[in-house]
Amino acid sequence: MAHPTIANALSFLNQYPRTGSLWRLGGMTIMSLTGLLSRTFLYGFHNVNAYGVDQFVQVLETAKKEGRGVLTVSNHISVVDDPVMWGLLPIRKMFNPTHLRWGLGAENICFTTKFTSNFFSMGQVLATSRFGTGVYQGSIDSAILLLSPSSRDSLPKTSDIDAHRFPPSNLPPQWIHIFPESLVHQAYPPHQTSMKYFHWGVSRIILEAEKLPVIVPIFHQGLDDVFPEDREKLKYIPRTVVFPKWKKENRLKLNFRFGAPLSESFFATEREQWKDLADTQHDSEESGNLRSKVAALVREAVADVRKSMGLSDEDPRFKDPYFWSNVSELSGVKIAGKYGNSSVKVVEKEG
């Protein structure tokens, strides 16, 4: 008799006729090895404090039994948040194909060549266009279907046919992680733990999924110091590897907190209001306001997890999209990275 983990893997592979078993086996191998490397990196070079991991593992197991998807949302502070943070999970979960996360990745970063496109696709990342494409695109459609397969008939039709955006259609409800800030957000002190506003992609997933997934908010701190966006030398090498500290107490502290799942009633009112809107009204001002409200509620849930970590209060201006559109308002606020303050001079079309 096959080992349960192997049996699960074989069963999972059989659900992928479009891409083939070898493709899926390669993807599972990449993800499992990446998980092990992430765990080694986390605990071998850092002082890690993680809260709620066991509770989250239980959420994954319960959701699988109940036939529900799992949606995790968090702040985004470095280019390695995903996959490094999943090194927190028990090793046994890294080899369980039904508990490997799906994610959304920037098309202009992760899918620029055939090699990177195949690599990230095998790692269960959906190519997502940012900065103007909007919420009606294949990656968001696929995220909804992965979380709630029964939503297929109710989704709007899209012209997006890129295989990197559309995973196989015959899967049970999956786990998806997203970063609703839509880009790496590293603010200089005293704003370094304040989040940007959340974009509409998460709203569309929550409002249009026929069966609401289990939603788990996460906040983490410290990876921005491992991969600072403003570093020019050795930019693509973790700072903690370049200058390692062998005594745990001297290492850089990384803090992760998994919040409790949001109750099913958390978005009940908004989901009912969405159902009351006719399909022709989904681009109306009313639907936009509803999406903005849901995005704000999700951000508030993540902010509550942040608050439970004992961090100082956020700058309240950061949650307002229009704060970022007014250059004069940004006095005293500096953002690091490729986009830097240039990324906050306009409010991008939601997506």
N, C-alpha and C positions, 0 to 999 in steps of 0.2 A: 504493500500500500504506500502511495506517495506521501511524503511529508505534507502536513496541512498547508504550509507556506508555498511549497512547490505546486500543490493542487490548486491553490488560489491563483497562482501565477498563470498556470496553464489554462484555467477557466477564463481568466481575464484576457489572455492573448486571443482566445477563440472569438472574442467579441469584436475583433478588429479586422474584418475581411477586407476593408478598403486599403489599409496600410500594410497588412501582412504581419505574420508572427515574428519574423526576424526583425522588422522595424520596431515592433513593440518590445521585443526582448532587448534590443539595443537601447531603447529608451529607458526601460526599467533598470538596466545595468548602469546607465549614466546617472540616473536619479539616485539609485542606491549608493553608488560610489561617491557622488557629490554630497549626499547626506553624511556619510562617514567622514569625508574630508572636512566638511563644515563642523562636525562635532569635534574632530581633532583640533581644528583651528580655534574653535571657541574655547575649549577647556585646556588646550595646550599652551595658549599664549595670553589668556585673559583671566580675570577674576570675575566669574559669571554668577549673577544672582537672577534666578528665574522663578517666577511664582505662577501657579495655576497650570503648569504643564500637565500634571497627572489628571486634573479636572478636564483639560482640553482633550486629552487622549480618550477619556470616558465619553466626551461629547461625540467624537468621531465614531466610536463603537456603537453608541446608542443611536445615532443618526442612521448608521448603516442598517441596523436592525429595523428601524422605523421607516426606511425607504425615503429619507430626507437628505437633501444636499446640505453642505456646510459652507458658509461664506465667512471668511475671516477678513477683517479690515484693520489697517494699522497706519501709523505715520511712516514717512519715507525719508530716511536721513542719510542713506549711502547707497552706492551702486551695488553693494553686496548684501543688503538687507535680506533679500531672497537670492540665494538659497541659505545663507549662513544661519538665519534664525531657526531654520528647521533642523539644524543640528542639535537643537534642544530636545527633540523627540527621542523616545527610546529607540535603540538600534533595531529592535524587532519590527518597528513600524516603517523603517526605511526599506525593508524588504517585503512589505505587504503592499501589493499593487493597488489594492482598493483604498489605501490610505495615503496615496501620493497626491500631493496638491497639483492643481492646475493654476496657472497664473496668466496675467496679461502683461505683455512686454512691448516696449516702444519699437515700432517698425523701423524707425530711422536709426536705431542703435543695435537691436538684436537681429534684424532680418535684412542686413545690407548685402550679404553675399549668399551664395548657395550653401556654403559650408555652415555659416552661422544660422541660416534659416533652418536647415535640417537639424542642427544641434539643438536649438531652442525648441523646435517643434517636437523632437524626441524627448525633450525635458518638460513636455506638457505646458508650453507657453504659447499663448495666442497672440498673433501679431496685431498690434493696436496702433492706429493712426492718431496722433495728437495735434493740438494747435489748429483747430478749425474744421476738422472732419465732422465732428458732432457725435451724438450718441447712437445714431442709426448706422451702425457698421457691423461687419461680420463677427468681430471678436466679442462684441456685447451680446449679439444674438446667440453665439455659441456658449457664452458664459451662462446665459439664462437657461439654455437647453441642457447644459451639463448639470446645473443645479436642479432643474425641474423639467425632465424630458417630456412631460405631458403638455408643456407650453408650446410645442411645435406648431400646432394649427392656429394659435392665437397671435403669433408674432407677425409683424409686418414683413413683406417680402423685401429682400435686399439684392442688389446687383453684385454684391461682393462674393466672388466664387473662389478666392484664393484658398488652397488647401491648408495653408498655415493659419487660417482663421477659423476653419471648420473642422473640428474633430469628428471622429465616427459618431454616428447618430444612435447607436444601439447600446449605450451604456446605462447602467443604473445611476441614480443621483450621485454626484461627485463632490469633492471639496475644492473650492476655488479661493485663492487669496488675491486681494487687490489693494492697491495704494491709491486711495481716492484723491490725494493731492496731485496726482498725475505726473509728478517729477520729483527728483531728489531735492529736498528742501533743507538747506543748511544755513541757518541765520546766525549771525555773529551775536555775541553777548550784548545786551542782556536778554536777547530773544531766542536763544539757542534751542529751547524746548517748546517754543510756540509753533503750532501747526498752521499751515495755510488753510484756506477754505477748501471744502471737498467738492469735487466736480459731479456732474450729473450722471456719469456712467453707473455709479453705485445706486443711484435713485432708480434708474431704468431697470436694473436687475431686480431690485426689491419690489417695485411696483408691478412688473410684468411677469414675474415668475408665477406660474399657476399655483404651485405649491411653495409656500414661503420656506426658504432654507433656514437652518439654524444659523444665527448670526452671532459671531464672537468678536468683540472688540479687543485689540491688542495695542499696547504702547511699549516702546523700547527706547533705550538711551545708551549712547556710547559708541556705536558703530560710525558715527560721524567723525570721531577722533581717530578711528582706525583707517578710514579712507576719506580724509578731508578733501573737499572739492577744490580748495584754493592752493593745494600743493603743486609745485611745478616739477621738482626733482623726484624721481622714483614714484611717480604718480600712481602707477598701477601695481605697486607692491604694498601690502598692508604695513602700516607704520609699526605695528607691534611685532612684525616679523623682522623688519630692518633693525629695530632696536628692542630685542626681546628681553624680558625680565623673567628670570628663572624662579624667583620666589613669588608664590601666589599673591602674598600680601602687597607686593610691589607692582603687580600688573595693573593694566588699565581695567577699570571696572565697567562691565556691561550689565545693564539691567533690563529685564524683560518681564512683562506682566500680562498674563492672559486673563481677560475679564470673564465674568459669568455670561452665559448666553442670554441674549435679549429675549424677553417674553414674546410669545406669539402675538400678543395684543399690542405690542410696542408700535407697530405700523398699521394696525387694523383700520383705523379711521382713514388714513391716507390711501390704503389699498382699496377701500370701498369707494372713496372719492374718485380714484382712477377708473374704476370699473364703470362709474356713472358717466364718464366722459366718452363720447362717441369717438370712433377711430379718427374721424376728420378733425377732432379737436386736440389731438395729441401734439400738435405744434402751436397750440394757442397760448396766449398769455397765462390762462388759468393752469394749463398743464405745466408750463414753465415754473410758475409759482409753487406748484405741488412738488415738482422735482427739487426745487431749491429747498423746500421745507424738509423733505426726506434727507437730502444731503446734509443739511444742518443738524438733523436729529442723529444721524450716524456719527457726525463729527463730535457731537455732544457726548455720545456714548464712549468714544475713544478718549475724549477729554476727561471724562469721569474716571477712567482707568488711570490716566496720567495723574490726576489729582490724588488718587489712592496711593501713589508712589511717594507722596510728600513733597512734590516739586512746587516751586513758587508759582503763583498765578500766571496764566498766560496773558499776553498783551491782547485785550479784547478786540482790538481792531483787526487782528489777523484773520478772524473768521468771516469777515465781510468781504465779498468779492470786489466790491467797488472801492475799498480802501487801496487795493493793489492797482487800480486804474488811474489813480490820481498821483502823479509824480511828486507834487508838492507835499502830499501827505506822508511820503516815504522818508522824510528827513529823519535821520537817526536810525533808520532800518537798513542794514546791509546784508545782502544775500551772497553766498559764495557759489562758485561753480561756473560751468560753461555758459549758462544762461545768465547767472548772476542777477543783478538788478534790472538787466534788460528784459528779463522774463516777467517782470511784474509791472511794466509800464502800461500794459494793456490787459484788459480782462479777455482771455481767449474765449472764443466761441465754445460753449460748454461741450465737453466730450471726454 
